[in-house]
């Protein structure tokens, strides 16, 4: 193919003009479904999604972009080459039979609505996710705990068929493009090398195996005494999923946030970094109400400046939601501070794992003694008494997240290897028992894996949390050893560095180059591993 630089620039400019209103409409439709849960909003999301996907259906455009992508030396401008890389991946992700693509849009919207509207029924009373979490955190009634835990998994039954059909359709598209399955295609389009990821995951599994076995043994011993049982079951843990248990180190973090204004603490945290989030807060939907999604996420609607960035949450004055707010507003400050002078296609984060790195670095402040004192106003004496427990909580939380990511990493590979596998329930529990050391309830044969919302609507994503943790540990070390010479979270210099070196460049380079430039070295898991010891 012969194409001039000016032809390519003209094509991209014209494409961006077509893309901008359709992308904005799809983003708005997704937000409206999450905040309302209505059938009308679901139907609008399907319409908007199909219109957006239609942008990428021109086979001639796809062929030309693929040729340029596969022959990067043709273009002299790195910025133009990066736009080609980003646009090629957007096209490749949406190639295939129009009917299949449309059906996937319908099923994803259906799944979003089910997860958003589903309520657990416990003793004939509907409970939201917050209520179930509170019950599992506080109740001493073992039968009630079991009912609540089982009810929290009932959404899996409601959505299992949808998830299996989605996985099968995604596989059909991937195989039509020459991939083994959707999992393999997703990694390639995410700029992640499968063997490198396998090496990282394998290393983390072996590194954490014995320390985690010891941790889980200590947790089981405490819970066994607390509930008077020999065998600790999933409902004895303090959350629907083990990876969010708040009392794993024998400390109740919630007491640090009783009576606190979580929204104000979030604002103050980012103020200390010189990163104003007031505009995001004013556009957000932060508190519980009927009809909205029970989860939390950050959304940026379109890429026109000034950026429209919003957070959905269901805040209560507790550690879980303090973590979630810092996490989601970590995403938000990244989205809000991408350089608007970048080309439209590059006005986003470098990668899912780089935005997760910022979100995880901010969320981790929830048990940081310095932040608890300087921002949350915690009593010094209490912090002194809790110092060892807070440190143990940080280590344990990171280990538990690592092990849960490993469960998801292996399970999704099994799901896309065979979406119709009648033994997926056993595959899930086999991984939970092997990696989390959580015992499967006798005789249980339910699609508990489908209760994890990511499996349906954010597939092949969980590894980005783990890569985000690795980047987060490396970035925080660099900030505090080279930029602030102290805690990053109370220094505007850290905020300026993040703005200029991490947020501002957007997607003008791949995630590996972003990490290298921002921290002075390639991705190095050792910083995270040290945080576990």
N, C-alpha and C positions, 0 to 999 in steps of 0.2 A: 504494500500500500504506500502510495506517495501522498503526503499531506504536508502543507506548509504550516509554519508556526502561526501565521495570521489566520489561516483557516481553522486551526484547532482553537485558538483563542476566541474566534467568532462563534464557533459551535458551542463552546462551554458557556460563553456569555448568554447566548440565546437559550441554552438549556436551563441555566440558572433562573432566567425570567419565567420559564414555564414551570420550573420546580417550586419556586418560592411559595406561590399561593396554594398549591396542592399539598405541600408539606405542612404548611401552617394549618390548613383545614383538617388534615389527618391528626395532627397534634392536638388541635382543639377538640376534635371528636373523641379522642382517647381521654382527655381530661374530663370532658362532659360525662362520659360513661362512668368514670371513676368517682365522680362527685355526685352522680344522680342514680345510677344503676337502672335507668328506665329502659323499656324496650325501644323507645324512640331513639335514645342515645346509642343503643347497640346497633340499630339499623343504620344510623348515620355514620358510625364508625366503619361499618362494612362498606358503605358507599364511598366514603372518603378514602379508605384503604385501597379499594379497587381502582379508584381514579389515580391515586398516587403510584400504584404499581404499574398502571398503564403507561406512565412516563418512560418506563425502561423496556418497553416491548419491541422497539424497533430493532430488527435483527441486523440491519446494515450499520446502525450506530454502535451496536454491541460488538460486531465484528471488527470495526475500525478501532474501537477502544481496546479491544483485546490485543490487536496487533501492536498498538503503541505500548501497551502494558508489558507485553512479552519482549519488546525490543526497546528498552529504556534508553539506549544510547542514541536513538534517533533525535531526542529532544535535548537541547542544550540548557534549557532553563530548569533547575531543580524544582522551582515552585510550580511550573507548569506540569512537570512530570508527576509531582505529588498529587496534583488535581486529577490527572489521568488515573493514578492508582486508586484514589478514593472513588472516583466516578465509575471505574471499571468494577470495583467490588460491589457498588450499589446496583449496577446492572446485573452482575453475575448472581447476586442473591435473589433476584426476581425474574430469572429466566425460567421458561417452562410453559407447560400447557396453561392457557388462560383459565380454563375451567377449574383446574387444580388450585391455581393461585387464588381464585375467587373463593373456592371452598375453604381454603386455609384462613382467609380473612374472616369468613363467617364463623368458623370454629373458634378462632382466637377471640373474637368478640363475644361469642357465647361463653367461653371459659372465663373471660374477664368478668362478665356479668354474674356467673355462678359464684366465683370466689368473692366478689364484692357483696352479693346479696345473701350468701349462705350464713345461717346462724345455727349454732349448736343447740340442741334441745337436751336439757338436763332436768330430769324429774318434771317433765311437762312444761318447762319454762325455757324460752329462747334466751340464749346467752351470746353476746358478741365475743370476739377474740380477747378483748381486754378483760372481760368478766371471767372467762375461762382461765386466763393467765393469773388473775388475782386469786381465784379459788385454788389453783394448784400451788400458788405461793404460800397460802395461809391456812388452808383447811387441814384439820387433823382427822377428818372423817374419810377413812380409806375407801369405803364404797362410793361415796360421793366423788372422791378424786378419780376413781376408776371410771365412773359414768362420764365425768367431765372430759377426761382424757380420750375416751372412746368417741364421745360426741364431737370432739375437736377434729377427729379424723374422718367424720362422716362426709365431709366435702369431697374426700377422695372417691367415695362411692359415686357421688353425684357427677363427677367430672371424668372418671376413668375412661369411659368409652370415647369421650371427646379427645382426651390426650392420646389414646392409642390410634385413633383415626388421624389426628394431626401428625403423629410420628410416622405413620405409614405414608401419608401424602408428602411430607417433607423428604422422606427417603426416595420416593418416586422422582421428585424433581432432581435430587442429588445424583441419582444413578443415571438419569438422562444426560447429565453433564459429565459422566465418567467417574464419579466418586463412588467409593464403597457404600457410603450412606450419608445421612445428613450430619452426623457427628463429624465425620472426616471433612466434609465440605465446610462446615462452620469454622473449624479450627483454621483451615487455610484462608478463608475470607476474613478471619479475625487477625491475620498476620501472626499466627501462633504455630510454631513447628511442633508437630505431634510428639516426636521423639524427645525434644527438649522438655516439653511439658511432662511427659511420662517420667523422665529422669528426675525432675524437680519433685513431682508427687511421690515417687518411690523413695527418694531421699528423705522427704518430710515424714513419710510413714515410718521408716526404719528409725529415724531420729527420735520420734515422739512415742514409739511403741511402748517401751518400758516405763518412761516417766508417766505416760498416760495410764498405763495399767496400775501403777502405784496410786495415782490421783483418783482413779475410779474406785480402787479398793478402799481408799480413805472415805470417799463419798458414801459408798455402800455401807461401810461400817457405821458411819454417823446416822444414815437414814434407817438402817436396820434397828439401831437402838431407839431412834425417835418413834418409829412406827411399830416396834416390837415384832419384826418379821425376820425370817432367815433369808428370804430371797427378795431382793429389791427389784420391783417392776417399774415399767416406764411411768406409771401414774404416781409413783413416789417421788419422782423428780419434780423440780420446781418450774416446769414449763412444758407446753405441748411438744416441743422439740428440745432435746437435751442441750443443744448448743447455746441456748439463751438462759440457762439456769442461773438465777441471781445469787444463790447462797452457796455456790460451789466451794468457797473458801471459808465458810463459817462466818460471813459478814453480811449484814443486811444493808446494802447500799441505799435502799429506799429511804432510810431514815435521814440521809443527807439532803433529801429533796422534799420532805414533808412540808407542806405549806409554802413551797417555793413556786415562783412564777417561771416555768420552764421556758416560755417564750422570751422573757426578759433575760434569763441566763444565757440563752442562745445569742441574743443581740449583743450582750456585753462581751461574750467570748470573741465574737468577730470584730467588735469595736476595738478590742485590745490589739488586734492584728492590723487595724486600720482598714478593715474590709466591711463596709456598710451593707447590712442585709435588710434594712428597713423597707425598701421597695419590694423585695421578695416577700417579706412577711405580710405586707399589705395586700399582695395578690394571692396569698396562699389560703388553704382550707385546712385548719390545724386541729379542729376539735370534733369530738364524736357527734354524730347525728345519724338519723335513720337514712338509709338509702345509699350512703357513700361507701367506698372501699374501706375495709378495716385495716389495710396495710399502710405502709409509708413509702413515698417515693418523691423524687424531684423531677420536674418536667420543664423543658424549655420549649416554648411554642414558636416554631419557626426559627429563622436565623437573622431576621432583620434587626437592626439596631435602632433604638435601645432595646435590648433583649428582654423578652417576656419570660421570666423565670418564676416558677411556682413550686411550692411544696405541699403535698397532701400528707396529713398525719392525723392521729387520733389521741392527742396529748392528754396525759394524766401526770400528776406530780410524783413521779417515780423514776428510778434509775433507768429502766428500760426505755422510757420515752425521752429522757435526757440524752441518752446515747443516740437514739434514733434522730432526734432533732439536730444534734451536732453533726451526725452522719449526713443527713439529707441536705443541711445547709452547707456542708463541705462540698457536696456536689454543686449546690447553687452558686457558691462564690466562684467556682471554676467556670461554670456556664456563663456567669454574668461578666467575667473579666477577660474573655477571649477577645483578642484585638479585632475591633470591627473593621479595620482596614484590610484585613485578610480577604482573599477571594471567598465568595459565599460558601463554596464547598468545603473550605478549611476552617470555617467558623464553628468549630466544635472541639471537644477534648481530643487529645492524641489517640486515646484508646479507652475502652471500658475499664481496663485495669489501672490506668492513670487517674481517672476520676474516682474509682473505688479507693485508690491509695489516699487521696485527700480526705474522702469521707471517713475512711477507717482511722486515719490519723487524728481527725477531730473527734470522732465518737469515742476513741480510747481515752479521752480526757476524763471520762465519767468516773474513773477510779484513780486518777492522778492526784496525789496529795497536794501538790503545788496548785493545781487548778481548783481543787475543792476548797482550798484556803483563799486564794486570791480572787476567784470569781464567784464561787458558790457560797463563800462566807462561812465555811466550816470552822468549827471550834478547834483551835490548835491542840488543846488537851485531848479531845476525842481523836483527832488525826494521829496524835502520838500513840495513843492506845491501839489504834487500828493499823498502824503503819505496816506491820508484818502481814496482816490479813489482806490489806489492799495490794501489797506486792504479790501475795499468793493468788489473789483474785485475778490480777492482770495475767500472770503466767497461765493459770488454769483456763481463763477465758480464751486465750490464744490457742492453747492446745486443743480445747474442745472444738473451736471453730475449725482448726486444721483437720481434725478427725471427721467432722461433719462434711467438710468440703470433699474429703477423700471418699466418703460414702456417695455423695452426689456425682463425683467424677467417675467412679466405677459404675454406678447405677445407670447413668445416662448412656454410657457406652453399651451396656446390656440392652437398654430400651431400644436404641436405634439399630442394634444388631438384629433384633427380632421384636417388633412392636406387638406381635400377636402371641408372644410367648405366654402360655397359661401359667407359668411358674414365676412371673415377675414379682408377685407378693413375697414368695420365698427368697428370691434373689435379693430383694430389699432388706428383708430381715436377716438374711445371711450376712450382708455387709454391715448392718447395724450391730449385729452381735460380734463380728470380727473386728470392726474398727472402733466402735463406741463402747463395746463391752456391756451393752444394754440387752437384757434378756427378752426374747420374744415371748409374749403371753401364750400360755398353752392353747393350742388349737386355733390361734388367730390366723385367719386367711382373708385379709382385707387389703385393698389397694392403698395402704397408708402412704406409699410413695407419691400418689397423686394429690395428697394434701399439701405438698410443697408447690406453691403457685408457680415457681420458676419452671417447673417441668413442662407446664402448658404454655405459658405466655412469654417466658424468657429462657428458651431452651439453650443448652450448651453454654451456660453463662457462669456457673458457680466457680469454675477455676479462676475466673477473674477476681473473685474475692481473695483467693489465696495469693495470686500474683500481686494484687493490691496490697496485701499485708506485707509482702516482701519489699515492695517499693516503698511503702509507708515507713517501715523500719529504717530503710536505707536513707530516705529523704529526711526523716527526723534527725537521724544521726548527723547528716551533713549540715542541716540548719543549725543545730545546737553546738556543733564543734567548729564550724567555719563562718557562720553568719551572725549568730546571736551570743555565742559563748555562754549560753544559759537557756532556760526554758523558752521554747519558740513561741508559746501561746500568749506570752505577755509582752511581746516586742513587735512594734510596727515594722521594724526592719525585716522581720521574717515575712510579714504580709507583703511587703514590697518585693522581696525576693521571689515569693511564690507568684505574685502577679506578673513580674517581668520574665521569670525563667520557666514557669510551669504553666500558668493559665494563659498568658498573653499569646504565646506561639501557636495555641490551638492545635490543629491537625496538620501543620505545615511539615511535620516530620513524623516518622513512625515512633512507636512507644519505646523501642530500645534506644533510639537516638535521644529521645526526650529524657529518659533516665540517665543516660551517659552525660548529657550536657548539664542537667540540673544537679547531679550528685558527683560528677567527676569520675565516675567509673561505671562499667556495665552492671547489669543486675547482679547483685551478690546476696544470696539467701542467708549468708552468715550473720548479717545484722539481725534478722528475724530469729534465727536459731539461738543467738545469744540472749534474746529477750525471754526465752523459755527456761533459762537456767537460773 
